[in-house]
Structures are given as structure tokens and as C-alpha cells.
Amino acid sequence: MNCAERLVEIFGSQAEAARALSLDRALISHWVKSGYVPARWAMEVERLTDGRILAVEVLDEAGTKKPVRVKSRPDDFVSAVPGSEALNKFAPSKRIQSFHPPQRTLMGPGPTEIHPRVLTTMSQPAIGYLDPVFVEMMEELKSLLRYAYQTRNALTFPISGPGSVGMEFCFVNMVAPGDKVVVCQNGVFGGRMLENVIRTGGVPVLVEDTWGEPVDPQKLEDALKKNPDAKIVAFVHAETSTGAQSDAKTLVEIAHRHDALTIVDAVTSLAGTPVLVDEWGIDAIYSGSQKCLSCTPGLSPVSFSERVVDHVKARKDKIRSWFMDMNLLLGYWGATTRTYHHTAPTNSLFALHEALLLIREEGLENAWARAHRHHVALKAGLEAMGMKMLVAEKYQLPQMNAVLCAEGVNEAEVRKRLLSEFGIEIGAGLGPLAGKIWRFGLMGYSCRPDNVMLCLSALGSVLSDMGLPVHVGDAESAAHGAYAQMHVKDAQRKKKAA
Ligand SMILES: Cc1ncc(COP(=O)(O)O)c(C=O)c1O
């Protein structure tokens, strides 16, 4: 018997031997097949078998099976290969090493920090996108997404691409050239919806609201009365550029009263604040993996009602994108027998599965409550430093807090110092709000008390250092006070319920 076979006999099976050596079973099987244990395992094998297999036996056997080769070529052999000089012409001028990102506290508008469980899952070995094990995982992923969206919609799945691809997917499938679409804009992302309508050949009707305010339902009602032929209403539920939340339920009701379908942007709202697709009757919705889902960027979960599927199937013209044609993608995500559509980003999908599982374990209501709790504490701290929220309290998104920058301060310098001195990222204002607001995200795994306290402490330190009348410690104390009050209320509520 060779050393590999003896090792298996001592441990009882290949699996047990693999476990003892902390190796993959396939490797032990490979040793048995090749008839020897590689020399570098000699000492470990002697130790684990209590000397029943000696290191010297392993070394002797490995030496005869796989003799050590003496180098026969110089180390600079590669450059001697004819033609390699020509390849080196394109080599980068600077010596490039492996990339290791620094540890950051991400408290901006996204992406968020990623839960360690999600990162571990993402680094598992690759498998094929039609592997039966993967297909099984896809089904679980769809059902976890239905939970996150609170829907029974069969067509609920993640699109390969960021939130912008989810947005475009909705417009390209649902808007035929000449279709009238009402777009409600109260920030940057409503503007992107408008751009999508124009590019798909639709006829846009714009309903505008001031940035920092929610979409006004009355304005939508008026626009639909004036445009009874409008087929679709599109709006952003949680406007990331301002931190304002619109009343999705009411806006969908109005659209349906006027016989229009709805497209809802839930990129920042999903899992941070209630999104009840079935209860509110939303027709088409998209989100992003990198916000309150705390996953790696690059996936866009979408959900479509039967009405939308019928609407798209009834189109007489060809969808103007091959990649995004819903009818074609259904062959991969919708059907029971799956066929190749595109190479799905398998490891990112493992990660999304784990991120959604974490939400399922926590419970959606608890995730919403967590965002609210830390929002109240963060706000108390910011206000203690004299800052004011951009959005009126009733419409504030807990997961996206926009505050007016302290007066007389170089806002970009503050963000720069937060990043360089404390490793904290916060967001700047966009469009008309550039230079006027800071945006503090409390999304997904970033939404934690340690992040709130670190952020307040760092901001207080930077502002006071820059000469602002901020008393270091006031913000932390206000946040602690807010947490304490919430704990008392929670305890009272629990006592009453018992
Ligand atoms: C409300 C909203 N919609 C759409 C997008 C676009 O998503 P992505 O950047 O993933 O393409 C974002 C991104 O921040 C967003 O906040």
C-alpha cells in the first residue's frame, strides 16, 4: 500500500482524511490515484498519524514518483522567447501590484458596507449558470426577492446590471414609440426616467416638484386629467439625491384610476422603508443590490405584475434592445427549463442570495425599524451640531439623510478630511443641491450604532478643527440621549404587550 492509501485506511475514508488535513476531498482522491502523498505534506502526515506513517516514508515515495527537477532554464527565460519584446511594448510604465482596498466606513448614498457573510459567499468556487445546483439557488433567490418586495409576482428576479439597467429594462419593454408617459421628477433620478422615456421614443409629460419635497399627488392627478391618453406613470419612491420619500401607494392609486400602468424606482427604498408591491398595486418596480440590500453593486432586482407581462407580450413592434427584451430573458429566469441567454454573474448572485437571506432572518419590519432607530439618533446628533435637515420630517427617508451644510464651511474639505482622517465616506449634494447639502446614508449593513457614533464624533472633530462653533461631544451625547429614549419607549411597549 502506498502512503496515500495508508492515510485513507488510518482515517477510515477519504473524506475523514481530508477533514483531518483541512483539505478538499478531491485532493486526497487525487493522491490515491497518483499513488503518493506530495513531499510538502510529509511532516503533517507523520504528526496526524502519530508516526504510523513516517515523514521519511512520504519523502522517499514522493521522490521516486515525482523526482525534484533541476531548473534547466534561466529565470529571465520569458524575455528570451521570440516576440516577447513586442508584447512588452504594451506593458504599463508603473509596476502594478494586487489591489487591496482600504477599510472604509460607508455612510454615503451607496454603495454600503457588505456583510461578511455575503463577502464569504461571494468568494466561493465558480459554478456554471445552468448547473442544477445553481438553478435551484435561482429559485430560492426569486422567492427571497418576493419576500423583500412583498409580492406574489411570478416575474421577480435580479437583472445582471446596476439599478440603471433595471430602470432601462422597465422603460425599454413597457414604452413603445409614441406612448405617452407621465414622469414625476423631484430629484436626479426622476430626470433619468425622463431621459429613458425620450430615448425609447415615448412622449414624456413632466410633473415637477422642488428638490427636497415629495411628488405632489395633486399635480399627478392634474397631469393625468390633461393627458387621458397617458399609458404609464413613472416616479422615484425614495429620491436618493434629496432624501425625500413620496407616497407610492397614493401615486399608484391615482395612476390606476386613470388607467395607467406604473413604473416605480425603489433603488434606495427596498428593505430600508416599506415597499409593499402587491398591497399598493405597483405594476413594475426595480431596485439595486448595493443599497439597503447590502450586497455587491451590479444587480438590479425587478418585479412585474401579470398586467405588465401581458402588456409587453402584446407589443406589435420589436423591443429595441436584445439584451433587455423581457420575452427573451424569460427563457433563463422565468421558465422551468432554462436556456442560455447571457452568462449570469454567478458569484454576485450567490452574494445576493446570502444578502436576502440575512434580511429574511432579521425580518423586514426589523430592518425598517433599525433604519428608523439609527436615523433618529443620527439626526439628534446632527441637530445638536446646529445642522438642519433638508426634507420636512414627514417625508424624511430614514436610510438617506440630507442635511444643509454648516454655514461658512468648505463642504468638500469636510468630506475630504472625513475620508482621509477617519476613513468615513459621506455623500455630496447633486445638481442644484451641489455644495449645499451632505448626504448621510444608513443603509443595510452600514446602518449600525457604531457607524452613527463614529460619524458624529468624526464630524464634530473636523468641524470644530475648521473653526466652527461646534462643541465636541455634544452630538454623541444627543445621539445617546435619543437611543436611551427609544429604549425606554420600546421597554414600555413590550411591557404593555405582555
Ligand atoms: C433612486 C435611484 N435610482 C437609480 C439609481 C441608479 O442605480 P445604479 O447606480 O446602481 O445604476 C440610483 C443610484 O444611486 C438611485 O439612487
The ligand as an ORCA input file, in Angstrom:
! r2SCAN-3c Opt
* xyz 0 1
  C     -33.069     56.341     -6.811
  C     -32.011     55.769     -7.711
  N     -32.353     55.298     -8.913
  C     -31.443     54.767     -9.743
  C     -30.116     54.696     -9.398
  C     -29.119     54.105    -10.344
  O     -28.564     52.944     -9.783
  P     -27.099     52.428    -10.197
  O     -26.127     53.477     -9.775
  O     -26.954     51.138     -9.459
  O     -27.109     52.254    -11.672
  C     -29.707     55.181     -8.158
  C     -28.296     55.133     -7.762
  O     -27.875     55.682     -6.797
  C     -30.683     55.726     -7.289
  O     -30.341     56.189     -6.087
*
